[in-house]
Amino acid sequence: MTTATIDICIQDCLDCLRECEICADACLSGETAAMMAECIRLCRDCADLCALCARFSIRKSSLYAEACNACAKACDLCAQECEKHAAHAAHCQSCAEACRRCAKSCREIAQAA
């Protein structure tokens, strides 16, 4: 595994974290916040795992492969939920796209570990 591959994964995690926070905030600010509860929860979980995965990868933790697997799963779940709302919420579309990229990067890192 190259340093460039790890750097891409870290950047994808940070980008996903940002998009998840933006999406959760937008969902909370809307009139339909109660209807978006699952989306908000998954965005928050995903953001937390993205941060953990990035930190573990940066410091080359012996647990980074496990963190990457958990992050990929959280990204998949978040993307699936956000895609349900993407037609009427641009922030959900952006979040879903970032989650898909991050999940792919995390799986590559975890498999190479």
N, C-alpha and C positions, 0 to 999 in steps of 0.2 A: 504494500500500500504506500502510495507516494504522499509526500507532504501536501502537494497540490490537491489531491483527493480529499484529504482531511480538511484542508482550508475551505474547499468548496462546501463540504458538509457543514462546517461551522458557520459559514456565511448563509447557507440555506436555512439552518436552524435559527439564526438571528433574524433573517428576513421573515420566516414563518412566525416567530415570536411576535414581531412587530405587527404583522397582518392579523394575527389572532387577537392581540390587544385592541387594535383598531376596530375589528369586527365586534368583539364583545362590548366595547364602549358604545359603538353605534347601535347595537341591539338594545342595550340598556337605556339609551337615550330616546328610543323610538316609542311610539304609542302602543306598539304591540310587544312590549318587553316580556310580558307573561307568556305569550305564544312562542317567544324565542328563547325560553328558559334552557332548553336542551342545547341549543346552539351556543348560548353564553357559557354554559357549563363546560362543553367540549372545547370551546376556544380557550377558556382559562386553563383547563387541564393540559391542552396541547402546548400553550405558551410556557407553562411551568416545565414540562418535559423537554421542550426545545432548549430552554435555558440550561437545564441540567445536562443535557446531551452536549451542548456547546462547551460548557465548563469542563465536563469530564474529558472531552476530546482535546481541549486546549492543554490540560494538565496531564494528558496521557494516562488517565486513571485505568487501573486494571478492570474496572467495571464499565468502561465506555461501550463495549459491545452490547452489554445488557441494556444500558441506557439508550443506545441507538435503536435497539429492537423495540423497547417500550415507546420511544418517541415515534417511530414509524407507525406503530399501532394507533397511537393517539392521533397522529396526522391523518391516517386513513379514516378514522371515525369522525374527526372534525370535518374533513373534506366531504364525506358523505352527507353530513348534516347541512353544511353550508351550501352544497349543490342543490339542496331542496329549495333554497331561498334565493339562489343566484339570479333568477329571472327578474326579481323585483328589488334586489339589494346588491348594488355593485360591490359593497364591502364584503359580502359573502362570496361573491365570485372571485375577488382578489385573494381572499383567505383560502378558498378551496384550491386555487392554483398554487399558492405558496405551500400549502400542506402537501399537495401531490409531489412537488419538487423535493421537499424536505424528506418525505417518506422514502422516495427513491434514493436519495443520497445516504440516508441513515441505513437503509438495507444494504447498500454497497459497502459501507464501512463495516457493518456488523458481520457480513459474510466474509470479508477479507481478514477479519481479526483472528 
